[in-house]
Amino acid sequence: MKEKKILIIGGGIAGLAAGCYAQMNGYKTIIFEMHNLPGGLCTAWERKGYTFDGCIHYLFGTGEGQPFNQMWKELGALQHCSIINHHEYQRITDGDHSLIIYTNPSRLEEHLVEISPEDRDLIHQFCEGVNQFTQFDMEVMYQKPRSLLTGTEWAEFGRKMAPYLIPMARWGQLSAGEFAAHFKHPFLKRAIAHMFSWDEAPVMMGMCLLAYMHTGNAGFPAGGSLEFARAVEKRFLELGGEIYYNAQVEKILVEDDVAIGVRLYTDEIHLGDWVISACDGRGTIFDLLEGRYLNKQIQRMYDGHLPMHSMMQVSLGVNRDLAAEPHWVTHLLDEPVLIAGEPHHEIGVKHYCFDPALAPPGKSVVELIIRTNYAYWQRIYGRRPYDEEQRQVSGIIRDYLEEWYPGLHQQVEVVDEATPLSYERYTGNWMGSTCGWLLTKETMPMLIKGIPKTLPKLKNFFMAGQWVEPGGSVPLAAASGKNAIQTICSLDQKEFVVLLS
Ligand SMILES: Cc1cc2nc3c(=O)[nH]c(=O)nc-3n(C[C@H](O)[C@H](O)[C@H](O)COP(=O)(O)OP(=O)(O)OC[C@H]3O[C@@H](n4cnc5c(N)ncnc54)[C@H](O)[C@@H]3O)c2cc1C
């Protein structure tokens, strides 16, 4: 029988994973990637001997035998590196108090109660919840597309999910900001809201994170995000896949409502049996397919009302060893500071000394992530104020760093700024979104119910990646690539197989 061909748009983690599973299942696979590197958002960049990591803070699936670990083994992603686990997720301080977010729920409970005995009950409920989620097998939602589950598999799915239905309803519908408001202690009222990076984050998301960090299943792969992506790229190439870099797809070719190929900006045409788009969702639907395959639900999803995460990253290479300092500290400010036109009440500072590969000996990488408004940067993009504004932001940041780490100002050797426009330019993601739809209580039901991976009436076409898995993340992007191939195998009446690397 003729070998079937799958064309994949995007060499991010979703596209690479789809490519690996397609090769394992006997398809001829080509990935088209517009950048000259694999990984998409899962990336890092070098400046004067420093490696600035642009993605992974924690990766689900790093724990032997735990959810998502087997998938990473199939993708050859972790065999090359050691895993760095943190026992402290981060610290939050207002200068007078300090909250240490231990990943061990008992230790965290003790510490929180020490800060505020009067919040004991609330603290206990939260830490109990974290404890319970240590047993939660999140991968059960992604092991196989739901449309392919057999009766027995549905029963197994139900059995695994049942104990979590009440906790999910309770903690999935409560944002960190709302949860914080229940605390009596004024410092915890402020600090808890920032515990999971954005105050709209569902508390359940943070609980799962702490739970997986505690069980050693949310570590940092030494070497960082680009090395991680390169390992999956290597696996894809070893499985016989082909990847074209600097190859931006301009259109998905369709004949009689069947996707038959892609045309690149160079006008090169490639024909295939299946097309998987593993890149920006909006660009896929409205540009590559010219908005021809829509329904009301899709139009509503992309009308701009759903939350997204646009951010700025300021990275510094510093001639100082910060290894003895806590690796991640969020400083609550007495007075808000205006950054890129918006008031900010806190600034989070992270150093990467836990991974010596990322900076020359005795030196440190320091990174700050600042949530910012895409439109603000877009209005000035390509003109002088854009560069000036970036410098202004890093100037503000450096002044704060000098206050918190006296002497550091003089030790800065490299400064690098990335805005939402940088993310958009390098990865094509709408508004530079770092995770597709931001996970909030509004988008949580989309995650639980699942978003369709096909478009109405369009055959032989699938979407994979962060725009079809709300909240994104590296493991969910990879799992969605795997799910696309599982569905294609089923439609081609082939048994889906996996190979360990
Ligand atoms: C700062 C930051 C921190 C993060 N932290 C974490 C974390 O700690 N843990 C975690 O799990 N996740 C984290 N994430 C999220 C995670 O990186 C993403 O959700 C995930 O990598 C998305 O993968 P993807 O393959 O779906 O999309 P992408 O990475 O966006 O890949 C899409 C690819 O398609 C290419 N492309 C786009 N258009 C075209 C076209 N027309 N033709 C050809 N190629 C095209 C792009 O260049 C890109 O390579 C973080 C992200 C950021 C930015």
Ligand as a Chemical Component Dictionary entry (heavy atoms), coordinates in Angstrom:
data_LIG
# 
_chem_comp.id                   LIG 
_chem_comp.type                 NON-POLYMER 
_chem_comp.pdbx_formal_charge   0 
_chem_comp.three_letter_code    LIG 
# 
loop_
_chem_comp_atom.comp_id 
_chem_comp_atom.atom_id 
_chem_comp_atom.alt_atom_id 
_chem_comp_atom.type_symbol 
_chem_comp_atom.charge 
_chem_comp_atom.model_Cartn_x 
_chem_comp_atom.model_Cartn_y 
_chem_comp_atom.model_Cartn_z 
_chem_comp_atom.pdbx_ordinal 
LIG C1  C1  C 0 7.521 32.802 28.902 1  
LIG C2  C2  C 0 6.793 31.516 28.777 2  
LIG C3  C3  C 0 6.757 30.648 29.834 3  
LIG C4  C4  C 0 6.123 29.420 29.714 4  
LIG N1  N1  N 0 6.212 28.551 30.762 5  
LIG C5  C5  C 0 5.773 27.295 30.597 6  
LIG C6  C6  C 0 6.047 26.320 31.589 7  
LIG O1  O1  O 0 6.684 26.596 32.596 8  
LIG N2  N2  N 0 5.590 25.055 31.383 9  
LIG C7  C7  C 0 4.893 24.700 30.275 10 
LIG O2  O2  O 0 4.531 23.523 30.135 11 
LIG N3  N3  N 0 4.595 25.621 29.316 12 
LIG C8  C8  C 0 5.032 26.902 29.448 13 
LIG N4  N4  N 0 4.791 27.831 28.478 14 
LIG C9  C9  C 0 3.798 27.545 27.411 15 
LIG C10 C10 C 0 4.347 26.685 26.288 16 
LIG O3  O3  O 0 5.588 27.171 25.882 17 
LIG C11 C11 C 0 3.403 26.703 25.080 18 
LIG O4  O4  O 0 2.055 26.535 25.459 19 
LIG C12 C12 C 0 3.764 25.579 24.093 20 
LIG O5  O5  O 0 5.153 25.567 23.855 21 
LIG C13 C13 C 0 2.998 25.813 22.790 22 
LIG O6  O6  O 0 3.438 24.898 21.804 23 
LIG P1  P1  P 0 2.741 24.837 20.377 24 
LIG O7  O7  O 0 3.518 23.877 19.573 25 
LIG O8  O8  O 0 1.290 24.618 20.536 26 
LIG O9  O9  O 0 2.858 26.307 19.747 27 
LIG P2  P2  P 0 4.150 27.196 19.339 28 
LIG O10 O10 O 0 5.234 26.996 20.295 29 
LIG O11 O11 O 0 3.619 28.578 19.152 30 
LIG O12 O12 O 0 4.582 26.609 17.941 31 
LIG C14 C14 C 0 4.012 26.998 16.727 32 
LIG C15 C15 C 0 5.103 26.966 15.665 33 
LIG O13 O13 O 0 4.506 27.242 14.401 34 
LIG C16 C16 C 0 5.383 28.091 13.658 35 
LIG N5  N5  N 0 4.542 28.783 12.677 36 
LIG C17 C17 C 0 3.575 29.696 12.910 37 
LIG N6  N6  N 0 2.973 30.050 11.752 38 
LIG C18 C18 C 0 3.571 29.339 10.771 39 
LIG C19 C19 C 0 3.375 29.267 9.368  40 
LIG N7  N7  N 0 2.444 29.983 8.738  41 
LIG N8  N8  N 0 4.188 28.448 8.651  42 
LIG C20 C20 C 0 5.158 27.693 9.266  43 
LIG N9  N9  N 0 5.376 27.739 10.601 44 
LIG C21 C21 C 0 4.581 28.537 11.351 45 
LIG C22 C22 C 0 5.981 28.999 14.711 46 
LIG O14 O14 O 0 7.187 29.573 14.262 47 
LIG C23 C23 C 0 6.177 28.031 15.874 48 
LIG O15 O15 O 0 7.442 27.409 15.815 49 
LIG C24 C24 C 0 5.436 29.073 28.539 50 
LIG C25 C25 C 0 5.465 29.951 27.450 51 
LIG C26 C26 C 0 6.151 31.152 27.558 52 
LIG C27 C27 C 0 6.248 32.034 26.363 53 
# 
loop_
_chem_comp_bond.comp_id 
_chem_comp_bond.atom_id_1 
_chem_comp_bond.atom_id_2 
_chem_comp_bond.value_order 
_chem_comp_bond.pdbx_ordinal 
LIG C1  C2  SING 1  
LIG C2  C3  SING 2  
LIG C2  C26 DOUB 3  
LIG C3  C4  DOUB 4  
LIG C4  N1  SING 5  
LIG C4  C24 SING 6  
LIG N1  C5  DOUB 7  
LIG C5  C6  SING 8  
LIG C5  C8  SING 9  
LIG C6  O1  DOUB 10 
LIG C6  N2  SING 11 
LIG N2  C7  SING 12 
LIG C7  O2  DOUB 13 
LIG C7  N3  SING 14 
LIG N3  C8  DOUB 15 
LIG C8  N4  SING 16 
LIG N4  C9  SING 17 
LIG N4  C24 SING 18 
LIG C9  C10 SING 19 
LIG C10 O3  SING 20 
LIG C10 C11 SING 21 
LIG C11 O4  SING 22 
LIG C11 C12 SING 23 
LIG C12 O5  SING 24 
LIG C12 C13 SING 25 
LIG C13 O6  SING 26 
LIG O6  P1  SING 27 
LIG P1  O7  DOUB 28 
LIG P1  O8  SING 29 
LIG P1  O9  SING 30 
LIG O9  P2  SING 31 
LIG P2  O10 DOUB 32 
LIG P2  O11 SING 33 
LIG P2  O12 SING 34 
LIG O12 C14 SING 35 
LIG C14 C15 SING 36 
LIG C15 O13 SING 37 
LIG C15 C23 SING 38 
LIG O13 C16 SING 39 
LIG C16 N5  SING 40 
LIG C16 C22 SING 41 
LIG N5  C17 SING 42 
LIG N5  C21 SING 43 
LIG C17 N6  DOUB 44 
LIG N6  C18 SING 45 
LIG C18 C19 SING 46 
LIG C18 C21 DOUB 47 
LIG C19 N7  SING 48 
LIG C19 N8  DOUB 49 
LIG N8  C20 SING 50 
LIG C20 N9  DOUB 51 
LIG N9  C21 SING 52 
LIG C22 O14 SING 53 
LIG C22 C23 SING 54 
LIG C23 O15 SING 55 
LIG C24 C25 DOUB 56 
LIG C25 C26 SING 57 
LIG C26 C27 SING 58 
# 
